[in-house]
């Protein structure tokens, strides 16, 4: 994708981070359903006391003891890139902001300047986008997930 509208880009990033969280949740539930590491165990020989010639005692540790019981989650997604911005009228007559990621054309005298666009999403902000253009914050209207 080298050219898309700004709204499409915001939507695609939000859907991607939500899909990543869902994939992590499904994978963790599949691990639990498989029986926590399938009954595999770590066998270790541990000395019975602090002496140098102490006899060793075999200890069996289930691998599930080493698994973190918490559910992993994506808490932040941030992308930054150089692009050109322009307004383009669609076939329905609505003007949309277009993000162009194509490389610069060889004509130097008519080249539009590149802008640094940063888009971030945080779970703590209910996945609302945080956008900055050339280091300056940009206000983005609140969007409903859907």
C-alpha positions as CSV (number, residue, x, y, z in Angstrom):
1,X,0.0,0.0,0.0
2,X,1.7,3.1,-1.2
3,X,-1.2,5.5,-1.3
4,X,-4.3,5.5,0.9
5,X,-6.6,8.0,2.7
6,X,-5.6,9.1,6.2
7,X,-8.9,7.6,7.6
8,X,-8.1,4.2,5.9
9,X,-4.6,4.2,7.4
10,X,-5.9,5.0,10.9
11,X,-8.6,2.3,10.7
12,X,-6.1,-0.3,9.4
13,X,-3.6,0.3,12.2
14,X,-6.4,0.1,14.9
15,X,-7.8,-3.2,13.4
16,X,-4.2,-4.6,13.3
17,X,-3.5,-4.0,16.9
18,X,-6.9,-5.3,18.0
19,X,-6.3,-8.4,15.9
20,X,-2.9,-8.9,17.4
21,X,-4.4,-8.9,20.9
22,X,-7.1,-11.4,19.9
23,X,-4.4,-13.7,18.4
24,X,-2.4,-13.6,21.6
25,X,-5.5,-14.4,23.6
26,X,-6.4,-17.4,21.4
27,X,-2.8,-18.7,21.4
28,X,-2.6,-18.5,25.2
29,X,-6.0,-20.3,25.6
30,X,-4.8,-23.0,23.2
31,X,-1.7,-23.5,25.4
32,X,-3.9,-23.9,28.5
33,X,-6.3,-26.3,26.6
34,X,-3.2,-28.4,25.6
35,X,-2.5,-29.0,29.3
36,X,0.2,-26.5,30.2
37,X,3.3,-27.8,28.3
38,X,2.0,-31.3,27.9
39,X,3.3,-32.7,31.2
40,X,6.9,-32.1,30.3
41,X,9.2,-31.7,33.2
42,X,12.7,-30.5,34.0
43,X,14.9,-33.1,35.9
44,X,17.5,-31.5,38.2
45,X,20.0,-33.1,40.7
46,X,20.3,-30.9,43.8
47,X,22.7,-31.4,46.7
48,X,21.0,-32.4,50.0
49,X,23.2,-30.0,52.1
50,X,25.9,-27.4,51.7
51,X,28.9,-29.8,51.9
52,X,31.2,-30.3,48.9
53,X,30.6,-34.1,48.9
54,X,26.9,-34.0,49.7
55,X,24.8,-36.7,48.0
56,X,22.5,-35.5,45.2
57,X,18.8,-35.7,45.3
58,X,16.8,-35.8,42.0
59,X,14.1,-33.2,41.7
60,X,11.4,-33.0,39.0
61,X,10.0,-29.6,38.2
62,X,6.9,-29.4,35.9
63,X,7.5,-26.9,33.1
64,X,4.1,-25.4,33.7
65,X,5.6,-23.9,36.9
66,X,7.7,-21.6,34.7
67,X,4.8,-20.4,32.5
68,X,3.6,-16.9,33.3
69,X,-0.1,-17.2,34.2
70,X,-0.9,-13.7,33.0
71,X,-2.4,-13.0,29.5
72,X,0.0,-11.2,27.2
73,X,-1.3,-8.1,25.5
74,X,-0.2,-5.5,23.1
75,X,-0.4,-2.2,25.0
76,X,1.0,0.2,22.4
77,X,1.5,0.4,18.7
78,X,3.5,3.3,17.2
79,X,4.6,3.9,13.6
80,X,6.5,6.8,12.1
81,X,7.3,7.4,8.5
82,X,8.0,10.1,5.9
83,X,5.2,10.8,3.4
84,X,3.6,13.4,1.3
85,X,0.1,14.7,2.1
86,X,-2.5,15.9,-0.4
87,X,-6.2,16.3,-0.8
88,X,-7.9,14.3,-3.4
89,X,-11.6,14.3,-4.5
90,X,-13.1,10.9,-4.7
91,X,-15.6,9.6,-7.3
92,X,-18.4,10.5,-4.8
93,X,-17.3,14.1,-4.7
94,X,-15.9,13.9,-1.2
95,X,-12.5,15.4,-0.6
96,X,-10.1,13.1,1.4
97,X,-6.6,13.6,2.8
98,X,-4.3,11.1,1.0
99,X,-1.1,9.8,2.5
100,X,1.4,9.2,-0.3
101,X,4.4,6.9,0.4
102,X,5.7,6.8,-3.1
103,X,9.4,7.7,-3.5
104,X,10.1,11.3,-4.7
105,X,9.9,11.9,-8.4
106,X,13.1,12.9,-10.1
107,X,11.9,16.4,-10.9
108,X,13.4,18.6,-8.1
109,X,11.7,21.9,-8.9
110,X,8.1,20.5,-8.5
111,X,8.7,18.2,-5.6
112,X,6.3,18.4,-2.6
113,X,8.1,18.4,0.8
114,X,8.2,15.2,2.9
115,X,6.5,15.3,6.2
116,X,7.2,13.0,9.2
117,X,4.0,11.4,10.3
118,X,3.8,9.5,13.6
119,X,0.7,7.6,14.6
120,X,0.4,5.9,18.0
121,X,-2.2,3.8,19.7
122,X,-2.2,3.0,23.4
123,X,-4.5,0.6,25.3
124,X,-4.6,3.1,28.2
125,X,-6.2,5.6,25.8
126,X,-8.9,3.1,24.6
127,X,-7.0,2.7,21.3
128,X,-7.7,6.3,20.3
129,X,-5.0,7.5,17.8
130,X,-2.3,10.0,18.8
131,X,-1.1,11.7,15.7
132,X,1.8,14.1,15.2
133,X,3.0,15.7,11.9
134,X,6.5,17.1,11.8
135,X,6.6,16.8,15.7
136,X,3.5,18.8,16.2
137,X,0.3,17.2,17.6
138,X,-2.6,16.9,15.3
139,X,-6.2,16.7,16.6
140,X,-8.1,13.7,15.3
141,X,-11.8,13.4,15.8
142,X,-12.8,10.5,18.1
143,X,-13.6,7.3,16.1
144,X,-15.8,4.4,17.0
145,X,-14.4,0.9,16.7
146,X,-16.2,-1.0,14.1
